Amino acid sequence: MKTGAFDTFSTDLLIIGGGAAGCFAALKAREAGVRNILVVDKGHVGKSGCATFGAGSFKGFIPGEDPYEIWFGKAVEAGCYMNDQDWTQAHLNEVYERVKELESWGVEFERNPDGSYRRIEGQGSSDLRPIKTLMFHGPQLMHQLRRTLVRRGIPIMDRVMVTHLLHARGRPGVISGALGFHLESGGQRVFLSKTTILTSGGQSYKSPYAFHKMVTGDGHIMALEAGAELSNYEFTLHHLSYAGFDTTGMNVLQGLGGTFLNGLGESFMEKYDPEHGSRANLNTISAAMAMEVKEGRGPIHMDFSGYTRDSLDLLKRVLPIFHRAFTRAGLIRDDRIAPRLEWMSVNSGNVGFGGGVRINLSCETNLEGLLAAGDATSGPAAGVEGFCAYAIPFATTSGARAGLQAAARIKRIKNHYAIGLSELRQKGMDLSRPLLRSRGVEPDVLTLRVQEILFPMGTYLLRHGDRLRKGTEEVADLKANLLPLLKAYDPHYLRMALEAKNMLLCAECFLKAALAREESRGSHLREDFPFSENGHWLKWIILRQPDEKLKLREEPIPIHRFPLRPSVDRVKHPIIEANERYH
Ligand SMILES: Cc1cc2nc3c(=O)[nH]c(=O)nc-3n(C[C@H](O)[C@H](O)[C@H](O)COP(=O)(O)OP(=O)(O)OC[C@H]3O[C@@H](n4cnc5c(N)ncnc54)[C@H](O)[C@@H]3O)c2cc1C
């Protein structure tokens, strides 16, 4: 159908983003009887999204085999009590069903000769409290999900970037569609939907970690601009990568016995996290690396000397992209991997966990008709970095929940709400504005400026109010002076311009939330506020944008009704404490 300048598509259920969460949402909605579904993705479903490059690790709790108390306890402990513990429980209860579904759709998990799952003990596992990780065969996961969608006749629209959510006419609290454009033709497309699920992933800031440059917080910003709430934005993923080129696969690399060494050749992680050592979680390792470097004991290396031929065979099956890249670079040769390689921390935004759209247990946002799942959300099951309830496993459980909830809603709704035409026209004009400018700046300029603000260690890793404040001032300057000058030559540049805009606005959310939280907690390590203040700060910071201005409020976590609570009111951040103890 064509209405004015827009191609218009009408569907019962619109799913924005066809990664693991989006595919699960579509498949579960179809199972629950929704006939009319459309999955729209700015890439190619099956070859886009972080799960396509998933590093083969799936932290799936297996009932009857794994100790629930340890999994739940570690999820909340590493979540630093920022979890919605109802969500953590729901996730653990449901994740094994999702594993079985993946297998039934053709995704292979590593198995032992006797048929049992072969599992490694990677990040967050310890001899005292083991957490075992299932391993799937890398890119196969998204390939099989696309195949399953196609087999079930669920339509997919590739290469369309969704840019705005549309409200029901005269009802600012209700979403009834979305606007986007085709990345080749540039044609604008309008989607009318009874229910919309946002599964467009997190915000990677296009950082030097591998394979996530397509997630640029588009969903976070379109939701915020439409009136939805974000939370957890101060908590970020501090990933780790080989210093020579963008890498992936930390959980498996740690699980196979990779250890971290400082410039003196010492294995230093035991000082900072005696229980987990080199299998600590990512923000702990990143902060410990930073402390070692600050104390003059850099650079940091990953030691692979314990790797065997069997380790490399496993890498080849589970992490084929990693294996190929390291082989091509000459770092894997004759079935051996280089014994030591320089390693570094990277700010990977909120991929896997950290800030995003706030949802309840049914994946509903505060806007009627808008649900969210996966990395598009604030990761309520995981809190700060609750690695037992994050990333791909959470994308599957939350995607499934969102699909079922959408199906229930669609059954209740007879007709589409009409969208407001003046809103549509206005947003259509906003969308094409960079194409109309003949003079201005290219998107890369803004992308680079945002990265220059966010990537220094003193901003994302070892934070301080002065530096965060300076960052917010720089962002405000870019918003006022550079953003209005963005220009695009064609639809390809238009995508880059809109991604750069979203990166800038997400940077504002991060810096303002990080400045507001005057304490240290997990990845949020403030040199000027070194204590975790459980007495005051068991609160979520909620972001909203009424009238185009970002507003923050604190909301107490209902910790009194959750099973786990911290035992002390105030405790020094463990990395700062360890650094003071040893140096
Ligand atoms: C290299 C790498 C390796 C990883 N390895 C693991 C692992 O081994 N185990 C694990 O548990 N987790 C892993 N993670 C994290 C995990 O991949 C993510 O947490 C997970 O994929 C999130 O799923 P999702 O469906 O929410 O988002 P994604 O998989 O990121 O999918 C989002 C989709 O939305 C689309 N999209 C984005 N914006 C728009 C827009 N504006 N319009 C239309 N479509 C849009 C994207 O093209 C993409 O297809 C890894 C991440 C990376 C980057």
The ligand as an SDF file (V2000), in Angstrom:
LIG
                    3D

 53 58  0  0  0  0  0  0  0  0999 V2000
   31.1540  -10.5170   19.3630 C   0  0  0  0  0  0  0  0  0  0  0  0
   30.1560  -10.8260   20.4200 C   0  0  0  0  0  0  0  0  0  0  0  0
   30.1490  -12.0840   20.9830 C   0  0  0  0  0  0  0  0  0  0  0  0
   29.1870  -12.4080   21.9490 C   0  0  0  0  0  0  0  0  0  0  0  0
   29.1900  -13.6590   22.4570 N   0  0  0  0  0  0  0  0  0  0  0  0
   28.2470  -14.0310   23.3380 C   0  0  0  0  0  0  0  0  0  0  0  0
   28.2050  -15.3710   23.8340 C   0  0  0  0  0  0  0  0  0  0  0  0
   29.0190  -16.2000   23.4920 O   0  0  0  0  0  0  0  0  0  0  0  0
   27.2270  -15.6780   24.7180 N   0  0  0  0  0  0  0  0  0  0  0  0
   26.3030  -14.7720   25.1380 C   0  0  0  0  0  0  0  0  0  0  0  0
   25.4420  -15.1250   25.9360 O   0  0  0  0  0  0  0  0  0  0  0  0
   26.3190  -13.4920   24.6750 N   0  0  0  0  0  0  0  0  0  0  0  0
   27.2600  -13.1000   23.7960 C   0  0  0  0  0  0  0  0  0  0  0  0
   27.2900  -11.8120   23.3240 N   0  0  0  0  0  0  0  0  0  0  0  0
   26.2110  -10.8860   23.6970 C   0  0  0  0  0  0  0  0  0  0  0  0
   24.9640  -11.2600   22.9010 C   0  0  0  0  0  0  0  0  0  0  0  0
   25.3110  -11.5130   21.5580 O   0  0  0  0  0  0  0  0  0  0  0  0
   23.8500  -10.2210   22.9900 C   0  0  0  0  0  0  0  0  0  0  0  0
   23.6020   -9.9490   24.3370 O   0  0  0  0  0  0  0  0  0  0  0  0
   22.5830  -10.7360   22.2970 C   0  0  0  0  0  0  0  0  0  0  0  0
   22.8710  -11.0160   20.9470 O   0  0  0  0  0  0  0  0  0  0  0  0
   21.4410   -9.7570   22.4100 C   0  0  0  0  0  0  0  0  0  0  0  0
   20.3960  -10.2190   21.5790 O   0  0  0  0  0  0  0  0  0  0  0  0
   19.3170   -9.1900   20.9940 P   0  0  0  0  0  0  0  0  0  0  0  0
   18.4480   -9.9830   20.0970 O   0  0  0  0  0  0  0  0  0  0  0  0
   18.7320   -8.4500   22.1130 O   0  0  0  0  0  0  0  0  0  0  0  0
   20.1800   -8.1380   20.1610 O   0  0  0  0  0  0  0  0  0  0  0  0
   21.1440   -8.3570   18.8660 P   0  0  0  0  0  0  0  0  0  0  0  0
   21.5730   -9.7810   18.7430 O   0  0  0  0  0  0  0  0  0  0  0  0
   22.2090   -7.3590   18.9960 O   0  0  0  0  0  0  0  0  0  0  0  0
   20.1760   -8.0310   17.6710 O   0  0  0  0  0  0  0  0  0  0  0  0
   19.6720   -6.7380   17.4410 C   0  0  0  0  0  0  0  0  0  0  0  0
   19.1280   -6.6700   16.0170 C   0  0  0  0  0  0  0  0  0  0  0  0
   18.4420   -5.4350   15.8470 O   0  0  0  0  0  0  0  0  0  0  0  0
   18.7910   -4.8790   14.5980 C   0  0  0  0  0  0  0  0  0  0  0  0
   18.6180   -3.4260   14.6850 N   0  0  0  0  0  0  0  0  0  0  0  0
   19.3260   -2.5470   15.4220 C   0  0  0  0  0  0  0  0  0  0  0  0
   18.8520   -1.3070   15.2500 N   0  0  0  0  0  0  0  0  0  0  0  0
   17.8290   -1.4000   14.3790 C   0  0  0  0  0  0  0  0  0  0  0  0
   16.9590   -0.4460   13.7990 C   0  0  0  0  0  0  0  0  0  0  0  0
   17.0690    0.8520   14.0610 N   0  0  0  0  0  0  0  0  0  0  0  0
   16.0130   -0.8800   12.9290 N   0  0  0  0  0  0  0  0  0  0  0  0
   15.9080   -2.1990   12.6110 C   0  0  0  0  0  0  0  0  0  0  0  0
   16.7180   -3.1310   13.1370 N   0  0  0  0  0  0  0  0  0  0  0  0
   17.6580   -2.7490   14.0180 C   0  0  0  0  0  0  0  0  0  0  0  0
   20.2240   -5.3070   14.3650 C   0  0  0  0  0  0  0  0  0  0  0  0
   20.5670   -5.2890   12.9950 O   0  0  0  0  0  0  0  0  0  0  0  0
   20.2140   -6.7170   14.9580 C   0  0  0  0  0  0  0  0  0  0  0  0
   19.9030   -7.6930   13.9960 O   0  0  0  0  0  0  0  0  0  0  0  0
   28.2510  -11.4480   22.3720 C   0  0  0  0  0  0  0  0  0  0  0  0
   28.2770  -10.1650   21.8280 C   0  0  0  0  0  0  0  0  0  0  0  0
   29.2110   -9.8520   20.8580 C   0  0  0  0  0  0  0  0  0  0  0  0
   29.2340   -8.4960   20.2630 C   0  0  0  0  0  0  0  0  0  0  0  0
  1  2  1  0
  2  3  1  0
  2 52  2  0
  3  4  2  0
  4  5  1  0
  4 50  1  0
  5  6  2  0
  6  7  1  0
  6 13  1  0
  7  8  2  0
  7  9  1  0
  9 10  1  0
 10 11  2  0
 10 12  1  0
 12 13  2  0
 13 14  1  0
 14 15  1  0
 14 50  1  0
 15 16  1  0
 16 17  1  0
 16 18  1  0
 18 19  1  0
 18 20  1  0
 20 21  1  0
 20 22  1  0
 22 23  1  0
 23 24  1  0
 24 25  2  0
 24 26  1  0
 24 27  1  0
 27 28  1  0
 28 29  2  0
 28 30  1  0
 28 31  1  0
 31 32  1  0
 32 33  1  0
 33 34  1  0
 33 48  1  0
 34 35  1  0
 35 36  1  0
 35 46  1  0
 36 37  1  0
 36 45  1  0
 37 38  2  0
 38 39  1  0
 39 40  1  0
 39 45  2  0
 40 41  1  0
 40 42  2  0
 42 43  1  0
 43 44  2  0
 44 45  1  0
 46 47  1  0
 46 48  1  0
 48 49  1  0
 50 51  2  0
 51 52  1  0
 52 53  1  0
M  END
$$$$
